Amino acid sequence: MRYKKGNPKTFNRVGDYKNIEIMKKIFMMAVMAAATLTANAQWWAGGEVGFTSSHTNGVGTEKNFTIQPEVGYSLNDKFDVALSIGYTYASEKLNKKLGGDKYSANAFEINPYVRYKFVKAGNFFAFVDGGIEYVTCHYQGVSNNENQLGISITPGIAYNVSPKVTLVSHLGEGLYYNHEWMKDTYHANNVGFRLFNGITFGAYYNF
């Protein structure tokens, strides 16, 4: 609606003042809520490294090395939100009877997740991480990458060395579901539950 020149808009002063007061109260409540959240929250950063090696008689040896830096935000004593970015190098060397060939792969992943902490005993506590994971993997001699997109629930334990330093360990892959595909080749759905395979160890610094 356009107002004509010489016909200024009129205001309900009492109603306007009430609206301003309500807006002030809402703003102050939002500021107080944000301050409370910030006071109870804490940033942390660190990561994990892992190494596994397995040998199958008559077949060969597989090795995996993983490094996974992470950054997180503690909302309260129970919940954290975090983001991890990982790199894995995997290799396999076949038995001489199978030709003795060696294969390798490089994988990159990104994993936003929520951590729930429970079962505290002194400086120890258990946790589970529930998140979304995307992985892309390049195999030696293969032109297309293998990709995975899925969800997982991974258990772990941690120990607070001090208010600033926390040691952590994930106890395998946990419960997972993912969709796996390679362009112009295949698609597959995977569901599984694995404990104590590929255990990783790491440390966080609490700011």
GUDREN-22536 format. One record per residue (C-alpha): residue number from 1; z, y, x. Coordinates in pm, whole numbers, padded with zeros to 5 digits, always signed. Example, Ala and Ser with C-alpha at 12.3 -4.5 7.8 and 13.67 -1.06 7.14 Angstrom:
! residues 2
(node 1 (+00780 -00450 +01230))
(node 2 (+00714 -00106 +01367))
//
This chain:
! residues 207
(node 1 (+00000 +00000 +00000))
(node 2 (-00099 +00344 +00135))
(node 3 (+00120 +00650 +00077))
(node 4 (-00061 +00974 -00001))
(node 5 (+00005 +01287 +00200))
(node 6 (+00265 +01507 +00030))
(node 7 (+00418 +01204 -00146))
(node 8 (+00672 +01077 +00112))
(node 9 (+00832 +00733 +00069))
(node 10 (+01183 +00739 -00076))
(node 11 (+01463 +00513 +00053))
(node 12 (+01761 +00343 -00106))
(node 13 (+02013 +00464 +00154))
(node 14 (+02301 +00241 +00039))
(node 15 (+02080 -00069 +00035))
(node 16 (+01931 +00018 +00376))
(node 17 (+02274 +00065 +00535))
(node 18 (+02389 -00271 +00398))
(node 19 (+02081 -00442 +00539))
(node 20 (+02142 -00280 +00878))
(node 21 (+02503 -00399 +00880))
(node 22 (+02394 -00755 +00792))
(node 23 (+02133 -00749 +01070))
(node 24 (+02399 -00628 +01317))
(node 25 (+02630 -00915 +01220))
(node 26 (+02350 -01172 +01254))
(node 27 (+02256 -01030 +01594))
(node 28 (+02617 -01039 +01718))
(node 29 (+02657 -01400 +01595))
(node 30 (+02337 -01500 +01780))
(node 31 (+02461 -01332 +02100))
(node 32 (+02800 -01505 +02075))
(node 33 (+02635 -01845 +02011))
(node 34 (+02406 -01800 +02313))
(node 35 (+02700 -01694 +02531))
(node 36 (+02902 -01998 +02420))
(node 37 (+02610 -02234 +02492))
(node 38 (+02556 -02079 +02836))
(node 39 (+02927 -02097 +02920))
(node 40 (+02938 -02469 +02835))
(node 41 (+02607 -02549 +03003))
(node 42 (+02521 -02622 +03363))
(node 43 (+02201 -02662 +03559))
(node 44 (+02159 -02951 +03798))
(node 45 (+01882 -03067 +04031))
(node 46 (+01824 -03367 +04252))
(node 47 (+01635 -03691 +04226))
(node 48 (+01612 -04059 +04303))
(node 49 (+01436 -04290 +04545))
(node 50 (+01367 -04658 +04502))
(node 51 (+01217 -04945 +04697))
(node 52 (+01141 -05300 +04586))
(node 53 (+00984 -05592 +04767))
(node 54 (+00903 -05935 +04625))
(node 55 (+00734 -06242 +04771))
(node 56 (+00567 -06518 +04571))
(node 57 (+00506 -06842 +04756))
(node 58 (+00137 -06919 +04782))
(node 59 (+00037 -06578 +04650))
(node 60 (+00165 -06291 +04864))
(node 61 (+00400 -05994 +04890))
(node 62 (+00436 -05688 +04668))
(node 63 (+00611 -05365 +04768))
(node 64 (+00686 -05048 +04571))
(node 65 (+00824 -04713 +04686))
(node 66 (+00921 -04442 +04436))
(node 67 (+01044 -04084 +04472))
(node 68 (+01143 -03888 +04162))
(node 69 (+01277 -03530 +04176))
(node 70 (+01452 -03406 +03862))
(node 71 (+01596 -03091 +03710))
(node 72 (+01831 -03087 +03412))
(node 73 (+02054 -02877 +03190))
(node 74 (+02393 -02999 +03064))
(node 75 (+02442 -02882 +02707))
(node 76 (+02797 -03022 +02685))
(node 77 (+03008 -03320 +02798))
(node 78 (+02784 -03564 +02609))
(node 79 (+02425 -03443 +02629))
(node 80 (+02178 -03325 +02894))
(node 81 (+01810 -03237 +02870))
(node 82 (+01598 -03292 +03179))
(node 83 (+01253 -03329 +03332))
(node 84 (+01153 -03566 +03610))
(node 85 (+00826 -03587 +03804))
(node 86 (+00762 -03901 +04005))
(node 87 (+00532 -04057 +04262))
(node 88 (+00501 -04429 +04334))
(node 89 (+00311 -04611 +04607))
(node 90 (+00252 -04981 +04545))
(node 91 (+00093 -05238 +04773))
(node 92 (+00014 -05609 +04758))
(node 93 (-00085 -05837 +05043))
(node 94 (-00226 -06175 +04951))
(node 95 (-00149 -06500 +05129))
(node 96 (-00393 -06594 +05409))
(node 97 (-00508 -06891 +05203))
(node 98 (-00621 -06640 +04938))
(node 99 (-00805 -06427 +05191))
(node 100 (-00519 -06206 +05316))
(node 101 (-00661 -05898 +05141))
(node 102 (-00443 -05592 +05087))
(node 103 (-00449 -05371 +04778))
(node 104 (-00274 -05042 +04704))
(node 105 (-00218 -04799 +04419))
(node 106 (-00083 -04445 +04376))
(node 107 (+00087 -04342 +04053))
(node 108 (+00210 -04005 +03925))
(node 109 (+00437 -03959 +03623))
(node 110 (+00607 -03691 +03415))
(node 111 (+00908 -03771 +03199))
(node 112 (+01102 -03524 +02978))
(node 113 (+01417 -03688 +02843))
(node 114 (+01758 -03652 +02681))
(node 115 (+02066 -03806 +02845))
(node 116 (+02367 -03931 +02647))
(node 117 (+02686 -03981 +02852))
(node 118 (+02964 -04220 +02745))
(node 119 (+03228 -04471 +02866))
(node 120 (+03401 -04238 +03111))
(node 121 (+03658 -04387 +03350))
(node 122 (+03791 -04146 +03611))
(node 123 (+03493 -04004 +03799))
(node 124 (+03263 -04280 +03673))
(node 125 (+03055 -04263 +03357))
(node 126 (+02772 -04459 +03195))
(node 127 (+02465 -04303 +03036))
(node 128 (+02136 -04378 +02866))
(node 129 (+01819 -04172 +02904))
(node 130 (+01576 -04157 +02615))
(node 131 (+01244 -03994 +02686))
(node 132 (+00866 -03973 +02673))
(node 133 (+00674 -04087 +02979))
(node 134 (+00316 -04031 +03090))
(node 135 (+00183 -04216 +03395))
(node 136 (-00158 -04210 +03561))
(node 137 (-00235 -04462 +03834))
(node 138 (-00526 -04486 +04079))
(node 139 (-00606 -04830 +04221))
(node 140 (-00781 -04875 +04551))
(node 141 (-01152 -04939 +04495))
(node 142 (-01142 -04860 +04120))
(node 143 (-01319 -04548 +03993))
(node 144 (-01122 -04496 +03669))
(node 145 (-00747 -04437 +03652))
(node 146 (-00511 -04649 +03449))
(node 147 (-00299 -04442 +03207))
(node 148 (+00023 -04506 +03015))
(node 149 (+00194 -04304 +02744))
(node 150 (+00516 -04428 +02594))
(node 151 (+00886 -04400 +02518))
(node 152 (+01184 -04559 +02691))
(node 153 (+01562 -04597 +02675))
(node 154 (+01700 -04651 +03025))
(node 155 (+02066 -04727 +03112))
(node 156 (+02247 -04602 +03419))
(node 157 (+02579 -04526 +03584))
(node 158 (+02701 -04219 +03771))
(node 159 (+02993 -04108 +03989))
(node 160 (+03112 -03749 +04029))
(node 161 (+03189 -03715 +04400))
(node 162 (+03295 -03355 +04342))
(node 163 (+03237 -03085 +04080))
(node 164 (+02911 -03008 +04265))
(node 165 (+02776 -03353 +04361))
(node 166 (+02698 -03653 +04138))
(node 167 (+02563 -03992 +04247))
(node 168 (+02345 -04177 +03995))
(node 169 (+02170 -04510 +03954))
(node 170 (+01928 -04637 +03690))
(node 171 (+01963 -05007 +03614))
(node 172 (+01602 -05110 +03567))
(node 173 (+01342 -05015 +03308))
(node 174 (+01558 -05075 +03001))
(node 175 (+01388 -05084 +02660))
(node 176 (+01034 -04947 +02650))
(node 177 (+00711 -04922 +02454))
(node 178 (+00387 -04781 +02590))
(node 179 (+00015 -04764 +02522))
(node 180 (-00192 -04843 +02828))
(node 181 (-00561 -04772 +02874))
(node 182 (-00843 -04735 +03125))
(node 183 (-01157 -04544 +03034))
(node 184 (-01445 -04766 +02917))
(node 185 (-01243 -05076 +03009))
(node 186 (-00942 -05168 +02791))
(node 187 (-00651 -05061 +02569))
(node 188 (-00317 -05241 +02538))
(node 189 (+00029 -05197 +02382))
(node 190 (+00335 -05312 +02575))
(node 191 (+00692 -05367 +02458))
(node 192 (+00971 -05494 +02680))
(node 193 (+01332 -05493 +02791))
(node 194 (+01422 -05528 +03158))
(node 195 (+01751 -05480 +03339))
(node 196 (+01824 -05480 +03712))
(node 197 (+01456 -05470 +03812))
(node 198 (+01358 -05175 +04029))
(node 199 (+01710 -05026 +04049))
(node 200 (+01701 -04669 +04179))
(node 201 (+01965 -04452 +04348))
(node 202 (+01989 -04076 +04368))
(node 203 (+02208 -03767 +04378))
(node 204 (+02231 -03440 +04185))
(node 205 (+02365 -03101 +04279))
(node 206 (+02544 -02920 +03994))
(node 207 (+02497 -02544 +04006))
//
